[in-house]
Amino acid sequence: MMPQPNKDRPWLIRTYAGHSTAAASNALYRSNLAKGQTGLSVAFDLPTQTGYDSDHVLARGEVGKVGVPVSHLGDMRMLFKDIPLDQMNTSMTINATAPWLLSLYIAVAEEQGADVSALQGTVQNDLIKEYLSRGTYICPPAPSLKMIADVAEYCYTSVPKWNPMNVCSYHLQEAGATPEQELAFALATATAVLDQLKPRVDPADFPALVGRISFFVNAGIRFVTEMCKMRAFVDLWDEICAERYGVEDPKYRRFRYGVQVNSLGLTEQQPENNVYRILIEMLAVTLSKKARARAVQLPAWNEALGLPRPWDQQWSMRMQQILAYETDLLEFDDLFDGNPAVDAKVEELKEGARAELALLDGMGGAIDAIDYMKGRLVESNSDRLGRIEAGETVVVGVNKWQQGEPSPLMTGDGGIMVVDPAVEAEQIDRLNAWRAERNEGDVKAALADLRAAAAEGRNVMPASIVAAKVGVTTGEWAAQMRAVHGEYRGPTGVGKGQSNKTEGLDDLRNAVDAVSDKLGRRLKFLVGKPGLDGHSNGAEQIAVRARDCGMDIAYEGIRLTPAEIVEAARRDAAHVVGLSILSGSHIPLVEDLIAQMRDEGLGHIPVIVGGIIPDDDAARLKAMGVARVYTPKDFELNTIMQDIVTLADPAAVAAE
C-alpha cells in the first residue's frame, strides 16, 4: 500500500484533567498546553457533576477529589484565566449539569470578548449512561432527555460549532458491556436524543443537527476486536442516519468520536505494566484511518492507585505525540480495507448489535429499556469477573506471573498525587464570599425565571445563562431542576433472586447456612455507597456474589449519606456493613459513618471498606475500627465472601 503524499492531520491530543481548585487546574491546563496538548478536557468534581454546592452535606469529603469544583461564575472565570476560549477546543465531561456548566462557559467567553458563535468544543450531556453505569444523574430520564435536547437546540442556533451531546459508551464498557452491547446501547442513546430533537427543528436543518452529534468511546485490551468495533460503529451510524433519518449528505452521517482508552483493565498490581496496556489500546482507535478517533485522551499508568501527577499525565501525552509525529501512521490510507478477517469480525459485531437494537426498539427505545440494559451490564460484568477469577482470562501480574521486581516508579511520593484536605474548607470559604457579594434580588429573579422555564417546558438554556451571569451557584441551579422534576434513584441491576451461577460456591453456601443457623436468621449483609461516587460496578458485583452465596443482601444503590446507611443498618439489623468508595473520599466518609454507628449503639457491627485506597489510608481506616479493607488487587470475590461469613460468626466475634 503506497503512502499518501500528504500526511493526515493528527487527532486532537487531550489530557483529562482537573483537581483541587479552579486556580490549581488552570495552572495545570496552561502547563499541558505548553507541553503540546492541542485541546482541553475538563474533569469536574462529583458535587459539580451531581448539582451540589461545595458546602452541601453530600459534598463532604468529595470537593476537588476527582476533578475541579465549579460552584459559580467566579470559579469558571478562574478555571480559564489567561486561556483564550475563542482559540480552544474544550471538552467538558459533564452530564446532569451540562446546561449549567455550558452556560457558565458561555458567560466567561463573553467576558473575554469572544464571539460565542465561534466557540468550539463538547459537553458530554449523555444522561442515559449515567443511569446505567456512572451515576451522576439528577432528574428522572424523561426530563433529562428534554434538557439534552434543550442544549442541542440552543447550540444549533447560537453556538453552531459546539457538539451539544457526546454519546458516551466509555462507561458502558467500564460497567462490563460486551462490544455488541456497547454498540447497541450507545446507538440507542443517540437515536433517543435525535427522536426528541426532530420535532423541534425545521426538517431542512435536521441533517446538520445530526452531524453535530458526537460519541465518546472506550477501547479495551483486545485491540483487534476493539478496532473492528470502531469500524462497526462507523458503518452502523451511517446506516442509521441514512435509513432512520433520511440524511443524504455523507458528511452529516460521519461517525465523529473521541476516546479515552480503558481504565477498567488497569491493574494495581505491577502498575508499570499499564503503560503498555494504554499504548496497545490506543492502537485500536488510531490504526484504522476509516475509524480513527478525532480526539484521544489517555489515562495514566497509575490511575488504579489514585490521582495521577502532572508527570504521569505528561507520559501518556508523550505516547500520543510519538505515534502521531514520529511514526509514519498518518501517511497511509486505511491499513485494513479488504482484510477478510477484519471484514468478518466487523459483520459479526454489526449483526449482534442490530439484534440488540431491534430488541431495544421493541421496548420503546433507550429510555424505556434502562432497567433491562442495567441488568444486562451487571450480568456481563459478573461473567467478565468470573473469567478472571477462574483464570480463563489472563491478566498479567494479577492471576498469572504475579511475582516481579518492585517498581521504582512508586517510591518517594507513593506514586500518586494527594489532594490537600484543606482544599475543601478553602473552597467553601470562597463560595460563602461569592454569595455575600452578589445582588440577591437579581439572583432571586433569575432563579424564579429558571424554575418557570423548567416547569413550562421552555428551553432552559437562556434562563441558565442569565442565572450564570448574576452569580447563581451550581447547587441553586440544580435545586430548581429537582424542585420541578423530582429526584431520581436509578436501577441497581441487582435482582433479589439467586442466579444459576453456582459453580464453586457450594462451600460458601454451606458456611453461610451454618452461620445463619447460629445467628437465628439469614446472614444480613448491607452494601452501602456513601458520598457522591457513582462508580457502582464493584458494589453491584459484591452484592450479586453475596446474594448467590445465600446471604440476605440490602443494596439501595448510590449516593447515600452516612446517616442513611447507619439508619439502614439499624432498621435491617445488619450483621456486616460493606462500603464501596472509589472517589478518594474514604477517610472523611468512613470516619463520619463509624462515629455515627457508635453513637447509635451499632459499634459492634463489623464494617468493611472497598475502593482505591493507598496503604497508608488503609492503616488509618483499620485504626478507626474498620475490620477489612479491599482494593482492586483483591479481585477474588469468594475470599471477600469468606471474610464476611467469618466476621458475622458469633463464635468468631466472641473469640475476639
C-alpha positions as CSV (number, residue, x, y, z in Angstrom):
1,M,0.0,0.0,0.0
2,M,1.5,3.3,-1.1
3,P,1.9,6.1,1.5
4,Q,-0.1,9.2,0.9
5,P,1.8,12.2,-0.5
6,N,0.2,14.4,2.3
7,K,0.1,13.4,5.9
8,D,-3.3,13.4,7.7
9,R,-3.7,15.9,10.4
10,P,-3.3,14.2,13.8
11,W,-6.2,13.8,16.2
12,L,-6.8,16.3,19.0
13,I,-4.4,15.5,21.8
14,R,-6.1,15.9,25.2
15,T,-5.5,15.1,28.8
16,Y,-8.5,14.6,31.1
17,A,-7.6,16.9,34.0
18,G,-8.9,18.9,36.9
19,H,-8.4,18.8,40.6
20,S,-8.3,20.6,43.9
21,T,-9.3,24.2,42.9
22,A,-10.0,26.2,39.8
23,A,-6.7,28.0,40.2
24,A,-4.7,24.8,40.5
25,S,-6.5,23.3,37.5
26,N,-5.9,26.5,35.5
27,A,-2.1,26.2,36.1
28,L,-2.2,22.5,35.1
29,Y,-4.1,23.4,31.8
30,R,-1.7,26.1,30.9
31,S,1.3,23.8,31.6
32,N,-0.2,21.0,29.5
33,L,-0.9,23.4,26.6
34,A,2.7,24.5,26.7
35,K,3.8,20.8,26.5
36,G,2.0,20.3,23.2
37,Q,-1.6,19.4,24.2
38,T,-3.9,20.6,21.5
39,G,-7.3,20.6,23.3
40,L,-8.7,20.8,26.8
41,S,-10.6,18.1,28.6
42,V,-12.1,19.2,31.9
43,A,-12.8,16.8,34.8
44,F,-15.3,18.2,37.3
45,D,-15.6,17.1,40.9
46,L,-18.6,15.0,42.0
47,P,-20.5,17.8,43.7
48,T,-20.3,19.8,40.5
49,Q,-21.4,16.8,38.4
50,T,-24.3,16.0,40.6
51,G,-25.5,19.6,41.2
52,Y,-24.5,20.3,44.8
53,D,-22.5,23.3,46.1
54,S,-19.2,22.5,47.9
55,D,-20.8,23.0,51.3
56,H,-23.7,20.6,50.9
57,V,-23.8,17.6,53.3
58,L,-23.4,15.1,50.4
59,A,-20.3,17.0,49.2
60,R,-18.4,16.3,52.4
61,G,-15.0,14.7,51.5
62,E,-15.7,14.9,47.7
63,V,-14.6,18.5,46.9
64,G,-11.8,18.7,44.4
65,K,-11.1,14.9,44.5
66,V,-11.9,13.5,41.1
67,G,-12.0,16.9,39.3
68,V,-12.3,20.6,39.7
69,P,-15.1,22.2,41.8
70,V,-17.1,24.8,39.9
71,S,-19.7,26.4,42.1
72,H,-20.3,29.6,40.2
73,L,-19.1,32.1,37.5
74,G,-16.1,33.1,39.6
75,D,-14.8,29.5,39.6
76,M,-15.3,29.2,35.8
77,R,-13.6,32.5,35.3
78,M,-10.6,31.4,37.3
79,L,-10.5,28.0,35.6
80,F,-9.9,29.6,32.1
81,K,-7.8,32.6,33.3
82,D,-5.4,33.6,30.5
83,I,-6.7,30.8,28.2
84,P,-8.4,32.4,25.2
85,L,-11.6,30.4,24.8
86,D,-12.1,31.5,21.2
87,Q,-8.8,29.6,20.4
88,M,-9.6,26.5,22.4
89,N,-11.4,23.2,21.6
90,T,-12.7,22.4,25.1
91,S,-14.3,19.1,26.1
92,M,-16.3,19.2,29.3
93,T,-17.2,15.8,30.8
94,I,-20.4,16.9,32.3
95,N,-23.9,15.4,32.1
96,A,-26.7,16.2,34.5
97,T,-25.4,19.8,35.0
98,A,-24.4,20.2,31.3
99,P,-26.8,23.1,30.6
100,W,-25.5,24.9,33.6
101,L,-21.7,24.4,33.0
102,L,-22.1,25.3,29.3
103,S,-24.0,28.5,30.5
104,L,-21.1,29.4,32.8
105,Y,-18.6,28.7,29.9
106,I,-20.5,30.9,27.5
107,A,-20.7,33.7,30.2
108,V,-16.9,33.5,30.7
109,A,-16.3,33.6,26.9
110,E,-18.5,36.7,26.6
111,E,-16.5,38.3,29.4
112,Q,-13.3,37.6,27.4
113,G,-14.8,39.3,24.4
114,A,-15.0,36.0,22.4
115,D,-17.5,35.5,19.5
116,V,-19.8,33.0,21.2
117,S,-21.0,31.7,17.8
118,A,-17.4,30.6,17.0
119,L,-16.8,28.6,20.2
120,Q,-15.6,25.0,19.6
121,G,-15.9,22.1,22.0
122,T,-18.2,19.5,23.5
123,V,-20.4,18.9,26.5
124,Q,-20.9,15.2,27.1
125,N,-24.5,15.6,28.1
126,D,-25.4,11.9,27.9
127,L,-27.7,11.1,30.8
128,I,-28.7,7.5,29.7
129,K,-25.2,6.1,30.5
130,E,-25.5,7.8,33.9
131,Y,-28.4,5.7,34.8
132,L,-26.6,2.6,33.6
133,S,-23.1,3.0,34.8
134,R,-21.8,6.3,36.1
135,G,-24.5,7.6,38.4
136,T,-24.2,11.4,38.2
137,Y,-27.9,11.9,37.2
138,I,-30.2,14.3,39.0
139,C,-33.6,14.1,37.5
140,P,-35.7,11.2,36.0
141,P,-34.9,10.1,32.4
142,A,-37.7,11.9,30.5
143,P,-37.0,15.5,31.8
144,S,-33.2,14.7,31.5
145,L,-33.7,13.8,27.8
146,K,-35.6,17.1,27.3
147,M,-32.7,19.1,28.8
148,I,-30.2,17.3,26.4
149,A,-32.5,18.4,23.6
150,D,-32.5,22.0,25.0
151,V,-28.7,22.2,24.8
152,A,-28.7,20.7,21.3
153,E,-31.3,23.1,20.1
154,Y,-29.6,26.1,21.7
155,C,-26.2,25.2,20.4
156,Y,-27.6,24.7,16.9
157,T,-28.9,28.3,16.7
158,S,-26.4,30.1,18.9
159,V,-23.1,28.1,19.2
160,P,-23.1,26.1,15.9
161,K,-19.6,24.7,16.1
162,W,-20.2,23.2,19.6
163,N,-21.0,19.5,20.0
164,P,-24.1,19.6,22.2
165,M,-24.1,15.9,23.0
166,N,-21.4,13.3,23.2
167,V,-22.9,9.8,23.4
168,C,-20.7,8.1,25.9
169,S,-20.2,4.4,25.6
170,Y,-17.0,4.6,27.6
171,H,-18.6,3.9,30.9
172,L,-20.7,1.1,29.4
173,Q,-17.6,-0.9,28.7
174,E,-16.3,0.0,32.2
175,A,-19.5,-1.5,33.6
176,G,-18.8,-4.7,31.7
177,A,-20.5,-4.2,28.3
178,T,-19.7,-6.7,25.5
179,P,-18.7,-5.0,22.2
180,E,-22.2,-5.7,20.9
181,Q,-23.8,-4.2,23.9
182,E,-21.6,-1.1,23.8
183,L,-22.5,-0.6,20.1
184,A,-26.2,-1.1,20.6
185,F,-26.7,0.8,23.9
186,A,-24.7,3.8,22.6
187,L,-26.5,3.9,19.3
188,A,-29.9,3.6,21.0
189,T,-29.0,6.5,23.2
190,A,-28.2,8.6,20.1
191,T,-31.5,7.7,18.4
192,A,-33.4,8.6,21.6
193,V,-31.9,12.1,21.6
194,L,-32.4,12.6,17.8
195,D,-36.0,11.4,18.0
196,Q,-36.5,14.0,20.7
197,L,-34.9,16.7,18.6
198,K,-36.5,16.0,15.3
199,P,-39.8,17.8,16.0
200,R,-38.0,20.9,17.4
201,V,-36.2,22.0,14.2
202,D,-37.0,22.7,10.6
203,P,-36.7,19.4,8.6
204,A,-34.2,21.2,6.3
205,D,-31.9,21.9,9.3
206,F,-32.2,18.4,10.8
207,P,-29.3,16.7,8.9
208,A,-26.9,19.4,10.1
209,L,-28.1,18.8,13.6
210,V,-27.5,15.1,13.2
211,G,-24.0,16.0,12.1
212,R,-23.2,17.7,15.4
213,I,-23.8,14.5,17.5
214,S,-20.5,13.0,18.5
215,F,-19.5,9.9,20.5
216,F,-17.0,9.2,23.3
217,V,-15.9,5.6,23.3
218,N,-13.7,3.1,25.1
219,A,-11.0,0.8,23.7
220,G,-10.1,-2.3,25.7
221,I,-7.1,-4.6,25.5
222,R,-8.5,-7.0,22.8
223,F,-7.4,-4.4,20.3
224,V,-8.2,-6.2,17.1
225,T,-11.8,-6.7,18.3
226,E,-11.9,-3.1,19.5
227,M,-10.6,-1.8,16.1
228,C,-13.3,-3.9,14.4
229,K,-15.9,-2.4,16.9
230,M,-14.9,1.1,15.8
231,R,-15.3,0.1,12.1
232,A,-18.7,-1.4,13.0
233,F,-19.7,1.9,14.8
234,V,-18.8,3.8,11.6
235,D,-21.0,1.5,9.4
236,L,-23.9,1.3,11.7
237,W,-24.1,5.1,12.4
238,D,-24.0,5.7,8.6
239,E,-26.8,3.1,8.2
240,I,-29.0,4.7,11.0
241,C,-28.5,8.3,9.7
242,A,-29.4,7.3,6.2
243,E,-32.3,4.8,6.8
244,R,-33.9,6.1,10.0
245,Y,-33.4,9.8,9.5
246,G,-33.0,10.2,5.7
247,V,-29.8,12.1,5.9
248,E,-28.4,12.2,2.4
249,D,-25.2,14.2,2.8
250,P,-22.4,11.6,3.8
251,K,-20.6,14.5,5.7
252,Y,-23.5,14.6,8.2
253,R,-23.5,10.8,8.6
254,R,-19.9,10.7,9.6
255,F,-19.2,8.9,12.9
256,R,-17.2,11.5,14.9
257,Y,-15.7,10.3,18.1
258,G,-13.3,11.0,20.8
259,V,-11.8,8.3,23.1
260,Q,-10.3,7.6,26.4
261,V,-8.9,4.1,26.4
262,N,-9.8,1.5,29.1
263,S,-9.3,2.3,32.8
264,L,-11.2,-0.9,33.8
265,G,-8.2,-3.1,32.8
266,L,-5.6,-1.0,34.6
267,T,-4.1,-3.0,37.5
268,E,-3.0,-2.1,41.0
269,Q,-0.5,-5.0,40.8
270,Q,2.6,-4.3,38.8
271,P,1.1,-0.9,37.7
272,E,4.0,-0.1,35.4
273,N,2.6,-2.7,33.0
274,N,-0.3,-0.4,32.5
275,V,1.7,1.9,30.2
276,Y,1.9,-1.0,27.7
277,R,-1.9,-1.6,28.0
278,I,-2.6,2.0,27.3
279,L,-0.4,2.0,24.2
280,I,-2.0,-1.2,22.8
281,E,-5.5,0.2,23.5
282,M,-4.6,3.5,21.7
283,L,-3.7,1.5,18.5
284,A,-7.3,0.2,18.3
285,V,-8.6,3.8,17.7
286,T,-5.8,5.1,15.6
287,L,-4.5,2.4,13.2
288,S,-7.7,2.2,11.0
289,K,-8.0,5.5,9.1
290,K,-11.7,4.8,8.4
291,A,-12.4,4.5,12.1
292,R,-9.8,6.8,13.6
293,A,-10.7,8.9,16.7
294,R,-11.0,12.7,16.3
295,A,-9.6,13.3,19.8
296,V,-7.7,11.0,22.1
297,Q,-7.1,11.2,25.9
298,L,-5.3,8.5,27.7
299,P,-5.4,7.5,31.4
300,A,-2.1,7.5,33.3
301,W,-0.4,4.3,34.2
302,N,-1.1,4.8,37.9
303,E,-4.9,5.5,37.9
304,A,-5.7,2.2,39.6
305,L,-3.8,3.6,42.6
306,G,-5.1,7.1,42.8
307,L,-4.9,10.6,41.2
308,P,-2.1,10.8,38.6
309,R,0.6,13.5,39.0
310,P,1.4,16.0,36.2
311,W,4.4,13.9,35.2
312,D,2.2,10.8,34.8
313,Q,-0.2,12.7,32.6
314,Q,2.7,14.0,30.6
315,W,4.0,10.5,30.0
316,S,0.6,9.5,28.5
317,M,0.6,12.6,26.3
318,R,4.1,11.9,25.0
319,M,2.8,8.4,23.9
320,Q,0.3,10.1,21.6
321,Q,2.8,12.6,20.3
322,I,5.3,9.8,19.4
323,L,2.6,7.8,17.5
324,A,1.3,11.0,15.7
325,Y,4.6,12.7,14.9
326,E,7.4,10.1,14.9
327,T,5.8,7.1,13.2
328,D,4.6,7.0,9.6
329,L,1.0,6.0,10.6
330,L,-0.6,9.2,9.2
331,E,1.0,8.8,5.8
332,F,-1.1,5.8,4.8
333,D,-4.7,5.1,3.7
334,D,-6.7,2.6,5.7
335,L,-4.5,-0.4,6.5
336,F,-7.4,-2.8,7.0
337,D,-9.7,-2.3,3.9
338,G,-10.3,-5.6,2.2
339,N,-8.9,-7.7,5.1
340,P,-11.1,-10.8,5.2
341,A,-10.6,-11.5,8.9
342,V,-11.4,-7.8,9.8
343,D,-14.4,-7.7,7.5
344,A,-15.8,-10.9,9.0
345,K,-15.4,-9.7,12.6
346,V,-17.0,-6.3,11.7
347,E,-20.0,-8.0,10.2
348,E,-20.4,-10.3,13.2
349,L,-20.4,-7.3,15.6
350,K,-22.8,-5.4,13.4
351,E,-25.2,-8.4,13.3
352,G,-25.1,-8.8,17.1
353,A,-25.6,-5.0,17.6
354,R,-28.5,-4.9,15.1
355,A,-30.3,-7.7,17.0
356,E,-29.8,-5.9,20.3
357,L,-31.0,-2.6,18.8
358,A,-34.2,-4.3,17.5
359,L,-34.8,-5.6,21.0
360,L,-34.4,-2.1,22.5
361,D,-36.7,-0.5,19.8
362,G,-39.3,-3.2,20.6
363,M,-39.2,-2.0,24.3
364,G,-39.8,1.6,23.2
365,G,-36.2,2.8,22.9
366,A,-33.4,3.5,25.3
367,I,-35.4,5.4,28.0
368,D,-37.9,2.6,28.4
369,A,-35.2,0.0,28.4
370,I,-33.0,1.4,31.1
371,D,-33.8,-1.3,33.7
372,Y,-33.2,-4.0,31.0
373,M,-29.9,-2.5,30.0
374,K,-28.7,-2.1,33.6
375,G,-29.5,-5.8,34.3
376,R,-27.6,-6.9,31.2
377,L,-24.5,-4.9,32.2
378,V,-24.4,-6.2,35.7
379,E,-24.7,-9.8,34.3
380,S,-21.9,-9.2,31.7
381,N,-19.6,-7.7,34.3
382,S,-20.3,-10.7,36.5
383,D,-19.3,-13.0,33.7
384,R,-16.1,-10.9,33.0
385,L,-15.0,-11.1,36.6
386,G,-15.8,-14.8,36.8
387,R,-13.5,-15.5,33.8
388,I,-10.6,-13.6,35.6
389,E,-11.2,-15.4,38.8
390,A,-11.2,-18.8,37.0
391,G,-8.0,-17.9,35.1
392,E,-9.8,-18.2,31.7
393,T,-9.0,-14.5,31.0
394,V,-5.3,-13.9,31.8
395,V,-4.4,-10.6,33.4
396,V,-0.6,-10.3,33.7
397,G,0.6,-9.7,37.2
398,V,-2.9,-10.4,38.6
399,N,-3.8,-14.0,38.0
400,K,-0.6,-15.0,36.2
401,W,3.0,-14.1,36.7
402,Q,2.3,-12.3,40.0
403,Q,6.0,-12.3,41.1
404,G,8.0,-9.4,40.0
405,E,10.5,-6.7,40.9
406,P,9.2,-3.7,43.0
407,S,8.5,-0.7,40.8
408,P,11.0,2.2,41.3
409,L,8.2,4.5,39.9
410,M,6.3,4.0,43.2
411,T,9.0,5.4,45.5
412,G,9.2,8.9,47.0
413,D,5.7,10.3,47.0
414,G,3.9,7.0,46.8
415,G,3.4,7.2,43.0
416,I,0.2,9.3,43.1
417,M,-1.0,12.9,43.8
418,V,-2.8,13.5,47.0
419,V,-5.3,16.4,47.3
420,D,-4.8,18.5,50.4
421,P,-7.8,18.1,52.7
422,A,-7.7,21.9,53.4
423,V,-8.9,22.4,49.8
424,E,-12.5,21.7,50.8
425,A,-12.6,24.3,53.6
426,E,-10.9,26.9,51.3
427,Q,-13.4,26.3,48.5
428,I,-16.3,26.7,51.0
429,D,-14.9,30.0,52.2
430,R,-14.7,31.2,48.6
431,L,-18.3,30.1,48.0
432,N,-19.6,32.0,51.1
433,A,-17.7,35.1,50.0
434,W,-19.2,34.8,46.5
435,R,-22.7,34.5,47.9
436,A,-22.2,37.5,50.2
437,E,-21.0,39.8,47.3
438,R,-23.8,39.2,44.7
439,N,-27.1,41.0,44.3
440,E,-29.7,38.9,46.0
441,G,-32.6,40.5,44.1
442,D,-31.0,39.6,40.7
443,V,-30.4,36.0,42.0
444,K,-33.9,35.5,43.2
445,A,-35.4,36.8,39.9
446,A,-33.1,34.6,37.8
447,L,-33.9,31.5,39.9
448,A,-37.7,32.2,39.6
449,D,-37.4,32.5,35.8
450,L,-35.2,29.4,35.6
451,R,-37.8,27.4,37.6
452,A,-40.6,28.8,35.5
453,A,-38.8,27.8,32.3
454,A,-38.3,24.2,33.5
455,A,-42.0,24.0,34.7
456,E,-43.4,25.4,31.5
457,G,-41.3,23.2,29.2
458,R,-39.3,26.2,27.8
459,N,-35.7,25.7,26.7
460,V,-33.7,26.1,30.0
461,M,-30.5,27.5,28.3
462,P,-31.4,31.2,28.0
463,A,-32.6,31.4,31.7
464,S,-29.5,29.4,32.8
465,I,-27.1,31.9,31.0
466,V,-28.8,34.8,32.8
467,A,-28.5,32.9,36.1
468,A,-24.8,32.3,35.5
469,K,-24.2,36.0,34.9
470,V,-25.9,37.2,38.1
471,G,-24.0,34.7,40.3
472,V,-26.3,31.7,40.8
473,T,-24.5,28.7,42.2
474,T,-24.4,25.1,40.8
475,G,-26.4,23.8,43.8
476,E,-29.1,26.6,43.3
477,W,-29.4,25.8,39.6
478,A,-29.8,22.1,40.2
479,A,-32.3,22.7,43.1
480,Q,-34.7,24.3,40.6
481,M,-34.5,21.2,38.4
482,R,-35.0,18.9,41.4
483,A,-38.0,21.1,42.5
484,V,-39.7,20.8,39.1
485,H,-38.8,17.3,38.0
486,G,-38.1,15.5,41.3
487,E,-35.1,13.4,42.5
488,Y,-34.4,10.0,40.8
489,R,-33.0,6.7,42.1
490,G,-31.7,4.6,39.2
491,P,-32.0,0.8,38.9
492,T,-29.2,-1.2,40.6
493,G,-29.4,-4.1,38.2
494,V,-29.1,-6.4,41.2
495,G,-32.0,-8.8,41.3
496,K,-33.3,-10.4,44.5
497,G,-33.3,-14.0,43.3
498,Q,-30.1,-16.1,43.2
499,S,-28.6,-16.6,39.8
500,N,-27.8,-20.0,38.3
501,K,-24.0,-19.3,38.7
502,T,-23.4,-21.8,41.4
503,E,-20.1,-23.3,40.3
504,G,-17.5,-23.2,43.1
505,L,-20.0,-21.7,45.7
506,D,-21.1,-24.9,47.5
507,D,-18.6,-24.5,50.4
508,L,-19.5,-20.8,50.8
509,R,-23.2,-21.5,50.7
510,N,-22.8,-24.2,53.4
511,A,-20.8,-21.7,55.5
512,V,-23.5,-19.0,55.1
513,D,-26.2,-21.6,56.1
514,A,-24.2,-22.6,59.2
515,V,-23.6,-19.1,60.4
516,S,-27.2,-18.1,59.7
517,D,-28.3,-21.0,61.9
518,K,-26.1,-19.7,64.7
519,L,-27.4,-16.2,64.2
520,G,-31.0,-17.4,64.3
521,R,-31.8,-15.8,60.9
522,R,-30.3,-15.4,57.5
523,L,-26.9,-13.5,57.5
524,K,-27.8,-9.9,56.6
525,F,-25.2,-8.0,54.6
526,L,-25.7,-4.3,53.9
527,V,-23.9,-2.9,50.9
528,G,-23.7,0.9,51.0
529,K,-22.2,3.7,48.8
530,P,-21.7,6.8,50.9
531,G,-21.0,10.2,49.3
532,L,-21.4,11.1,45.6
533,D,-19.3,8.3,44.0
534,G,-21.4,6.8,41.2
535,H,-19.0,4.0,40.2
536,S,-21.2,1.2,41.4
537,N,-19.7,-1.7,39.5
538,G,-17.8,-3.1,42.4
539,A,-20.7,-2.7,44.9
540,E,-23.0,-4.4,42.4
541,Q,-20.7,-7.4,41.9
542,I,-20.1,-7.8,45.7
543,A,-23.9,-7.7,46.2
544,V,-24.6,-10.2,43.4
545,R,-21.9,-12.7,44.7
546,A,-23.2,-12.3,48.3
547,R,-26.7,-13.0,47.1
548,D,-25.6,-16.1,45.2
549,C,-23.8,-17.3,48.3
550,G,-27.1,-17.3,50.1
551,M,-26.8,-14.1,52.2
552,D,-29.8,-11.7,52.6
553,I,-28.4,-8.6,50.9
554,A,-29.6,-5.0,51.2
555,Y,-28.3,-2.7,48.4
556,E,-30.2,0.5,47.7
557,G,-27.7,1.9,45.1
558,I,-25.6,5.0,45.1
559,R,-25.4,8.4,46.7
560,L,-26.3,7.9,50.3
561,T,-25.3,10.0,53.3
562,P,-23.5,8.1,56.2
563,A,-26.6,8.8,58.3
564,E,-28.9,7.0,55.8
565,I,-26.6,4.0,55.8
566,V,-26.5,3.9,59.6
567,E,-30.3,4.1,59.7
568,A,-30.5,1.1,57.2
569,A,-28.0,-0.9,59.3
570,R,-30.2,-0.3,62.4
571,R,-33.5,-0.9,60.6
572,D,-32.3,-4.1,58.9
573,A,-30.3,-5.3,61.9
574,A,-27.3,-5.9,59.6
575,H,-24.7,-8.4,60.6
576,V,-22.0,-6.8,58.4
577,V,-21.8,-3.5,56.6
578,G,-19.8,-3.1,53.4
579,L,-18.9,0.3,52.0
580,S,-17.7,1.0,48.4
581,I,-15.9,4.3,47.7
582,L,-13.9,4.9,44.6
583,S,-13.6,8.7,44.7
584,G,-10.8,9.0,47.2
585,S,-13.1,10.4,49.9
586,H,-12.9,7.2,52.0
587,I,-11.3,8.8,55.1
588,P,-13.8,11.5,55.9
589,L,-16.8,9.4,54.9
590,V,-15.8,6.3,56.9
591,E,-14.8,8.4,59.9
592,D,-18.2,10.0,59.9
593,L,-20.1,6.7,59.5
594,I,-18.1,4.8,62.2
595,A,-18.7,7.7,64.6
596,Q,-22.5,7.7,63.9
597,M,-22.7,3.9,64.2
598,R,-21.1,4.1,67.7
599,D,-23.4,6.9,68.7
600,E,-26.4,4.7,67.6
601,G,-25.2,1.7,69.6
602,L,-24.2,-0.1,66.5
603,G,-20.4,-0.1,67.1
604,H,-20.4,-3.9,67.3
605,I,-21.4,-4.4,63.6
606,P,-18.2,-5.1,61.6
607,V,-17.6,-2.6,58.7
608,I,-15.6,-3.5,55.6
609,V,-14.5,-1.0,53.0
610,G,-13.5,-1.3,49.3
611,G,-12.1,1.2,47.0
612,I,-8.9,2.8,45.5
613,I,-7.2,3.1,48.9
614,P,-3.5,3.7,49.4
615,D,-1.7,1.6,52.0
616,D,-1.3,4.5,54.5
617,D,-5.1,5.2,54.3
618,A,-5.9,1.5,54.8
619,A,-3.9,1.6,58.0
620,R,-5.9,4.7,59.1
621,L,-9.2,3.1,58.3
622,K,-8.3,0.0,60.4
623,A,-7.2,2.2,63.2
624,M,-10.7,3.8,63.1
625,G,-12.2,0.3,63.6
626,V,-12.7,-0.9,60.0
627,A,-12.5,-4.7,60.0
628,R,-11.2,-5.3,56.5
629,V,-10.0,-3.1,53.6
630,Y,-10.1,-4.2,50.0
631,T,-8.6,-2.6,46.9
632,P,-8.6,-3.6,43.2
633,K,-5.9,-6.2,43.8
634,D,-8.5,-8.2,45.9
635,F,-10.2,-9.5,42.8
636,E,-11.2,-12.9,44.2
637,L,-14.7,-12.2,45.4
638,N,-15.1,-15.6,47.1
639,T,-12.2,-14.6,49.5
640,I,-14.2,-11.5,50.4
641,M,-17.3,-13.6,50.9
642,Q,-15.5,-15.9,53.3
643,D,-14.3,-12.9,55.3
644,I,-17.9,-11.7,55.6
645,V,-19.0,-15.1,56.9
646,T,-16.2,-15.1,59.4
647,L,-17.0,-11.5,60.6
648,A,-20.7,-12.4,61.1
649,D,-19.9,-15.6,63.0
650,P,-21.0,-15.1,66.7
651,A,-18.3,-17.6,67.8
652,A,-15.5,-15.6,66.0
653,V,-16.9,-12.3,67.5
654,A,-16.8,-13.9,71.0
655,A,-13.3,-15.1,70.4
656,E,-12.1,-11.6,69.5
